[in-house]
Amino acid sequence: MKLRYTILYVENVETTLSFYERSFGLTRAMLHESGDYGELDTGSTKLAFSSASLMTQLGRNPGKPDVNNPVFEIAFETDDVEASLQAALKQGATLIQEVRNEPWGQTTAYVGDPNGFLIEICSPVAS
């Protein structure tokens, strides 16, 4: 078994895909013609988005993400945390934590995306 994709529920799939493309340099894998589902290519696992309205139509009751009370985070690894942080902020991300060197040998920063999801921008863990 393998993790195929993670789906986040958002109000506008197209806008969300564009934000992640511009902010983190991800490549769009697909956007369904309905506009209610799309995927970003992140390697072996896709980061996918579905409209909250579609999930409601399918009988689910999606909650609203809250960057101040997250239940998970998305982590993007990069060799230049500062440059990646600035790129995300330029595209409308909300600053949660400035760049910081962690005691375990990793550099981290945190932003919120326009939907309220928490995103960690991090370096590889030093070995």
Secondary structure, DSSP 8 states (H G I E B T S, - for coil): ----EEEEEES-HHHHHHHHHHHH--EEEEE-TTSSEEEEE-SSSEEEEEEHHHHHHTT-------TTS-S--EEEE-S-HHHHHHHHHHTT-EEEEEEEE-TTS-EEEEEE-TTS-EEEEE-----
